[in-house]
Amino acid sequence: MRLLLVNPPPFQIVEPYYDTPPYPRTGLAHLAGYVREKTTHDVAVLDCKYERLGYTEALERIEKFKPDVVGFGAFTNEIKPAAKLAELLKRSNNSSITVVGGVHVTALPEATLREFSSFDFGVLGEGEVTLAELLDFLTQGRSEKLPAGVSRIDSDGQYCHGGSRSLIYEQDELPLPAWDLFEPAEEYILHTSRGCPYNCNFCMNPNGRKVRARSPENVIQELNNIHAFAQPKTIMFGDEIFTLQQPRVTKLLNQMISKGFHKKFRWWCQTHVSCIDVALATLMKQANCFRVGLGIETGDEQALSKMGKGTNQKKIKKAIEVLREAKLRFDTFFIMGQPNETEESIQQTINLAVDLNPDRPIFGVMVPYPGTKVAEMAKNQEAGYVLRSHDWNDYNKQLGNAMELQGLSRARIETLQLKGYLTVFFKNYRFIDLAKFIWTYRSEGTALVQKIIFGAIPRSRRKKDPAVSKAAITRVIQIDVGDHH
């Protein structure tokens, strides 16, 4: 079979780094690498965000490849754009089978397939083995038993699920990602492990609480491949907690230095405040780490103790001291809208951010992502939460509209969000840094200010609705009316 893996276009470009990223989609690279090496099926990728493609261009590219199966990956705020492209594909009389994977369908499998009938199958959880078995299932004439990890709505309207699938514990047994199927990039996101041992109330933790790591040698092989192919300027290690297993990371960093990678590209990562010390931070700096991201979340000690993150302000401040001693720049991530949040507790968060004085403070607003404890609280109207929208496009941490709190409106939270950014720079007398920050995030900042004033992002800042005209669909069909098997 011919498989095309797709990252769909965005509905709107508000956050350029995510909506028009400088990096290709990591999940597609992993899936393509597995299918290419472990099966006899043909596979290609179409990363519309990375390639800056709209819906008409995407349809043309899909028709040109003539896939038997089109697989879409989607986070919650991407599920509607993915469904729209699948719908347009169906309307063009294309006979391709559509499959959706990612955290959203994993959290809400039946609801997703019922809400978006343009998806024929859902792939839940880690997708490599599941997708390969689904392709075999489709090739062999669709036996009655679905592969584990696969869901669908049958012709009678019944929800069918093939059962759960075990996690992939031996990560080194997976083929390396197929980065060569994309155009070379200046930046890549690599994962050296999957899973997180913590149980944060705002996170679904789709990779499980058992951390499954790749060996340093396996990661070095991927870095070798990427450097030979693209000579990137920047690597992000996208692990939930990059430094969790310190002996393994120490070995990896030493190998990176010995291979000379520290002279070829710079890199950054995110970690937990309990998983960093001076020796490791110093080695990271030597290996050309230029930034570390820390999830601080809130300045309210009571909220910290209840969120399942295993942290407190003492640990937070110790980690900051370590990074400063190693001369490592750091970002801090905060979430406004914790359970039972008040304006006073948000002010505590802003005060802590001022005290920590990060190179880049990032203030998001709580999102009730499906599969999280916060989503359950919001659904049950607990912890002061009030759901404002069931539109998945509103499920965005910076410029969303999904939820507010009783006595703390969305507009007020967003005003405090803007105040947080300004206060950190002003109170630390970092006026030049503020000017640079505003320039770097001018698109996002303008959208936030407009949203506070108008209650929504003005239509002038949005791309046109991705409904493609009938003429455009006809034009796509005429590209190549070949046999679609």
C-alpha positions in Angstrom: 0.0 0.0 0.0 1.0 3.6 -0.5 0.9 5.6 2.8 1.1 9.4 3.1 1.7 10.9 6.5 0.3 14.4 6.9 0.8 17.4 9.2 -2.2 19.6 8.1 -2.1 23.3 7.5 -3.1 25.6 10.4 -6.5 27.4 10.3 -4.7 30.6 11.3 -1.2 31.9 11.8 -1.0 33.5 15.2 2.0 31.8 16.8 4.5 31.6 13.9 7.0 29.3 15.7 4.3 26.6 15.9 2.0 27.5 13.0 4.9 27.9 10.5 7.7 26.0 12.3 11.4 25.9 11.3 11.4 22.2 12.1 9.6 19.1 10.5 7.1 17.1 12.6 8.9 14.6 14.7 6.0 12.2 15.0 5.8 11.8 11.2 9.5 11.1 11.0 9.2 8.3 13.6 6.2 6.7 11.9 7.7 6.9 8.5 11.0 5.4 9.7 9.2 2.4 11.1 7.0 1.7 8.2 9.8 2.1 5.7 12.1 -0.3 7.5 9.7 -2.9 9.0 7.2 -3.3 6.2 7.0 -3.5 2.4 4.6 -0.5 2.1 5.6 2.7 0.4 5.6 5.8 2.6 6.0 9.5 2.1 5.4 12.6 4.3 3.6 15.9 3.8 4.3 18.5 6.5 2.1 21.4 5.5 3.2 23.6 8.4 6.9 23.1 7.7 6.4 23.6 4.0 4.0 26.5 4.4 1.2 24.8 2.4 -2.4 25.8 2.3 -5.3 23.4 1.9 -5.5 23.7 -1.9 -1.8 23.0 -2.2 -2.1 20.1 0.2 -4.8 18.5 -1.8 -2.8 18.8 -4.9 0.2 17.1 -3.3 -2.0 14.3 -1.9 -3.5 13.6 -5.3 -0.1 13.6 -6.9 1.1 10.9 -4.6 -2.0 8.8 -5.0 -2.0 7.3 -1.6 -4.1 4.3 -0.5 -3.9 5.5 3.1 -3.5 9.1 4.4 -2.5 9.3 8.1 -3.0 12.6 10.0 -1.3 13.4 13.3 -3.0 16.0 15.5 -2.8 17.6 18.9 -6.1 18.8 20.4 -5.9 22.3 18.8 -5.0 20.6 15.4 -7.8 18.1 15.3 -10.2 20.3 13.4 -7.7 21.4 10.7 -6.8 17.7 10.2 -10.5 16.7 10.0 -11.1 19.6 7.5 -8.3 18.3 5.2 -9.6 14.7 5.5 -13.1 16.0 4.6 -11.9 17.9 1.6 -10.1 14.8 0.5 -13.3 12.7 0.8 -15.3 15.4 -1.1 -12.8 15.3 -4.0 -13.9 11.6 -4.5 -10.5 10.4 -3.5 -10.7 6.8 -2.4 -7.9 7.0 0.2 -8.5 5.6 3.6 -8.0 8.2 6.3 -6.4 7.5 9.7 -5.9 9.9 12.6 -3.4 9.5 15.4 -2.0 11.6 18.2 -2.9 12.6 21.8 -6.4 13.9 21.0 -7.8 10.7 19.5 -5.9 8.7 22.1 -7.8 10.6 24.9 -11.2 10.6 23.1 -11.2 7.8 20.6 -14.9 7.2 20.1 -15.9 10.8 20.5 -13.3 11.9 17.9 -14.4 9.4 15.3 -18.0 10.3 15.8 -17.4 14.0 15.7 -15.2 13.8 12.6 -16.6 11.2 10.2 -13.9 12.1 7.7 -11.6 9.9 9.7 -12.0 6.2 8.9 -9.7 4.8 11.7 -8.0 6.0 14.8 -4.5 4.9 15.9 -4.2 5.3 19.7 -1.0 5.7 21.7 2.4 5.0 20.3 1.8 4.6 16.6 4.7 2.8 15.0 3.7 -0.8 15.4 0.0 -0.1 15.4 0.1 1.8 12.1 2.1 -1.0 10.5 -0.4 -3.6 11.6 -3.3 -1.5 10.4 -1.7 -1.3 7.0 -1.4 -5.1 6.9 -5.0 -5.4 8.1 -6.2 -3.2 5.2 -4.0 -5.1 2.7 -5.3 -8.5 3.8 -8.9 -7.6 3.3 -9.9 -6.3 6.8 -10.5 -9.3 9.0 -13.1 -9.0 11.8 -10.6 -8.3 14.5 -9.0 -4.9 14.5 -5.3 -4.6 15.4 -4.6 -3.6 19.0 -4.6 0.2 19.4 -6.9 0.7 16.4 -10.5 2.1 16.6 -13.3 2.8 14.1 -17.0 3.3 13.7 -18.4 0.4 11.6 -21.1 0.6 8.9 -23.8 0.0 11.6 -22.6 3.0 13.6 -21.0 0.8 16.3 -17.8 1.8 17.9 -15.1 -0.9 17.5 -11.8 -1.1 19.3 -9.0 -3.6 18.8 -8.0 -3.4 22.5 -5.0 -1.8 24.2 -1.4 -2.1 23.1 1.6 -2.4 25.4 4.1 0.4 25.4 7.3 -0.1 23.4 9.9 -0.6 26.1 13.0 -1.3 24.1 13.3 2.0 22.3 16.6 1.1 20.6 14.7 -1.6 18.6 12.8 1.1 16.8 14.2 2.2 13.5 15.6 5.8 13.4 13.3 8.5 12.2 13.1 9.1 8.5 14.3 12.7 8.5 15.5 12.3 4.9 11.9 12.3 3.7 11.6 16.0 4.6 13.5 18.9 3.1 16.6 19.7 5.2 15.9 22.0 8.2 17.9 24.3 10.4 16.2 23.0 13.5 15.1 19.5 14.6 13.3 18.1 17.7 14.7 14.8 18.8 13.4 12.5 21.6 15.9 10.4 23.5 13.2 9.0 25.8 9.5 8.6 26.2 7.5 9.0 29.4 7.4 11.0 32.6 7.2 9.7 36.2 5.2 12.7 37.5 1.4 13.0 37.5 0.7 16.7 36.7 -3.0 17.5 36.8 -2.8 19.5 33.5 -1.0 16.8 31.5 -2.4 13.7 29.9 1.1 12.0 30.0 0.4 10.1 26.8 3.8 8.2 26.9 3.1 6.8 30.4 4.8 7.2 33.7 7.5 4.7 33.1 10.4 6.4 31.3 11.7 4.4 28.4 15.1 5.7 27.2 17.2 5.2 24.1 20.9 4.4 24.6 23.4 7.2 24.1 24.8 5.2 21.1 21.4 5.1 19.4 21.0 8.9 19.9 24.4 9.6 18.5 23.6 7.5 15.4 20.5 9.7 14.8 22.6 12.9 15.3 25.1 11.6 12.8 22.4 11.0 10.3 20.8 14.4 10.8 24.1 16.3 10.6 25.2 14.4 7.5 21.8 15.2 5.8 21.1 18.8 6.9 23.9 20.3 9.0 21.3 21.9 11.4 22.0 24.9 13.5 19.8 23.9 16.4 18.6 20.7 18.1 15.9 20.5 20.7 15.8 17.4 22.8 12.1 17.1 23.2 12.0 14.6 26.2 9.6 15.5 28.9 12.5 15.5 31.3 15.8 15.3 29.4 18.1 15.0 32.5 15.9 12.5 34.4 18.4 9.6 34.1 21.6 11.6 34.8 24.2 8.8 34.2 22.7 8.1 30.8 22.6 11.8 29.9 26.2 12.3 31.2 27.4 9.5 28.9 25.4 11.0 25.9 26.9 14.5 26.5 30.4 13.1 26.7 29.9 11.2 23.4 28.5 14.4 21.8 31.7 16.3 22.8 34.0 13.5 21.7 32.3 13.4 18.3 32.7 17.2 18.0 28.9 17.9 17.9 29.4 20.7 20.4 31.2 22.6 17.6 28.6 21.8 14.9 25.3 22.8 16.5 23.8 24.2 19.6 21.0 22.6 21.5 18.4 23.0 24.3 16.1 20.9 26.4 13.5 20.9 29.1 13.9 19.3 32.5 12.5 19.1 36.1 13.9 21.2 38.8 14.8 18.1 40.8 16.9 16.6 38.0 19.8 19.1 37.6 23.0 19.7 39.6 26.1 21.8 39.0 28.2 19.0 37.6 25.6 18.0 35.0 24.7 21.6 34.1 28.4 22.4 33.6 28.8 19.5 31.3 25.7 20.6 29.4 27.2 24.0 28.9 30.4 22.4 27.6 28.3 20.3 25.1 26.9 23.6 23.8 23.6 23.7 25.5 22.3 27.2 25.2 19.0 27.1 27.1 17.1 25.0 29.6 13.3 25.1 30.0 11.8 24.6 33.5 8.2 24.0 34.2 7.6 26.2 37.3 3.8 26.4 36.8 2.8 28.6 39.8 4.0 30.6 42.7 1.3 29.3 44.9 2.8 26.7 47.2 -0.5 25.1 48.0 -1.2 24.6 44.3 2.3 23.3 43.7 1.8 20.7 46.4 -1.5 19.4 44.8 -0.6 19.4 41.1 1.4 16.1 41.1 4.6 17.6 40.0 6.7 16.8 43.1 8.2 20.3 43.4 8.2 23.3 45.7 9.8 26.8 45.7 12.9 25.6 47.5 13.6 23.1 44.8 12.8 25.6 42.1 15.2 28.2 43.5 17.9 25.7 44.0 17.7 24.6 40.3 17.9 28.3 39.2 21.1 28.7 41.3 22.6 25.7 39.6 21.8 27.0 36.1 23.2 30.4 36.9 26.4 28.9 38.3 26.9 26.9 35.1 26.1 30.1 33.1 23.2 28.4 31.4 20.3 30.6 30.1 16.9 29.4 31.2 13.2 29.7 30.4 10.5 29.4 33.0 7.0 28.1 32.1 4.0 29.3 34.2 0.3 28.4 33.9 -2.3 30.9 35.1 -5.7 29.3 35.9 -4.7 26.6 38.4 -7.5 24.9 40.3 -9.3 27.4 42.5 -7.0 30.1 41.2 -7.6 33.7 42.4 -6.1 37.0 41.3 -4.0 36.9 44.5 -2.5 33.5 43.7 -1.8 34.7 40.1 0.0 37.6 41.7 2.1 35.1 43.7 3.1 33.5 40.4 4.1 36.9 38.9 6.1 37.7 42.0 8.0 34.4 41.8 8.7 35.0 38.1 10.2 38.4 39.0 12.3 36.8 41.8 13.6 34.1 39.4 14.2 36.6 36.6 14.4 34.1 33.8 15.9 34.9 30.4 12.5 34.2 28.9 9.4 34.1 31.1 6.5 32.1 29.4 3.0 32.6 30.9 0.3 30.3 29.5 -3.4 30.0 30.5 -4.7 26.6 31.7 -6.3 24.5 29.1 -8.6 21.5 30.0 -6.9 19.1 27.5 -8.8 15.8 27.1 -7.5 13.1 29.3 -6.3 15.4 32.1 -7.5 15.8 35.7 -8.1 19.5 34.9 -10.4 18.5 32.1 -12.4 16.2 34.5 -12.6 19.1 37.0 -13.9 21.5 34.4 -16.4 18.9 33.0 -17.8 18.5 36.6 -17.6 22.2 37.3 -15.1 21.7 40.1 -12.2 23.8 41.4 -14.0 27.0 40.2 -13.7 26.1 36.5 -16.1 27.3 33.9 -15.9 25.9 30.4 -16.3 28.6 27.8 -16.0 26.6 24.6 -16.1 23.1 23.2 -14.4 24.2 20.0 -11.1 22.4 19.8 -9.6 25.5 18.1 -9.9 27.3 21.4 -7.7 24.8 23.2 -4.5 26.9 23.1 -2.3 27.9 26.1 -1.4 31.4 24.8 -4.4 32.6 22.8 -7.2 30.1 23.5 -10.6 30.6 24.9 -11.5 27.2 26.4 -12.0 28.0 30.1 -12.1 30.6 32.8 -12.8 30.6 36.6 -15.7 31.8 38.7 -14.9 35.3 39.7 -11.9 35.4 37.3 -12.9 36.0 33.7 -10.9 35.0 30.7 -10.2 38.6 29.8 -8.9 39.3 33.3 -6.7 36.2 33.3 -5.3 37.4 29.9 -4.7 40.9 31.3 -2.7 39.3 34.2 -0.9 37.2 31.6 0.2 40.4 29.8 1.0 42.0 33.1 3.2 39.0 34.0 5.4 39.5 30.9 5.8 43.2 31.5 6.4 43.0 35.2 9.3 40.5 35.0 11.3 42.8 32.6 10.3 46.1 34.3 11.0 45.1 37.9 14.4 43.7 36.9 15.3 46.8 34.9 15.7 44.7 31.7 14.3 47.3 29.3 16.5 46.3 26.3 15.5 42.6 26.9 11.9 43.7 27.0 12.3 45.4 23.6 13.9 42.3 22.1 11.2 40.1 23.6 8.4 42.3 22.2 10.0 42.3 18.8 10.6 38.5 18.7 7.0 37.8 19.8 5.3 40.8 18.1 2.8 38.6 16.3 1.7 36.8 19.4 1.8 39.9 21.6 -0.3 41.9 19.1 -2.9 39.0 19.0 -3.0 38.9 22.8 -3.6 42.6 23.1 -6.3 42.5 20.4 -7.9 39.5 22.1 -8.0 41.4 25.4 -9.6 44.4 23.8 -12.0 42.7 21.4 -12.6 39.4 23.1 -11.3 37.4 20.1 -8.5 37.5 17.6 -9.8 39.8 14.8 -10.5 38.1 11.6 -7.9 40.3 9.9 -5.3 38.3 11.7 -6.6 35.0 10.6 -6.1 33.0 7.5 -9.2 32.5 5.5 -11.4 29.6 6.5 -9.9 26.5 4.8 -13.1 25.6 2.9 -11.8 25.0 -0.6 -14.1 25.9 -3.5 -15.7 23.4 -5.7 -13.6 24.7 -8.6 -10.4 24.1 -6.5 -11.4 20.5 -5.8 -12.2 19.9 -9.5 -8.7 21.3 -10.3 -7.2 18.9 -7.9 -9.0 15.9 -9.3 -7.8 16.9 -12.8 -4.2 16.7 -11.8 -4.1 13.0 -12.2 -7.1 10.7 -12.4 -5.1 7.6 -11.9 -6.0 4.3 -10.4 -6.3 4.6 -6.7 -6.3 0.8 -6.0 
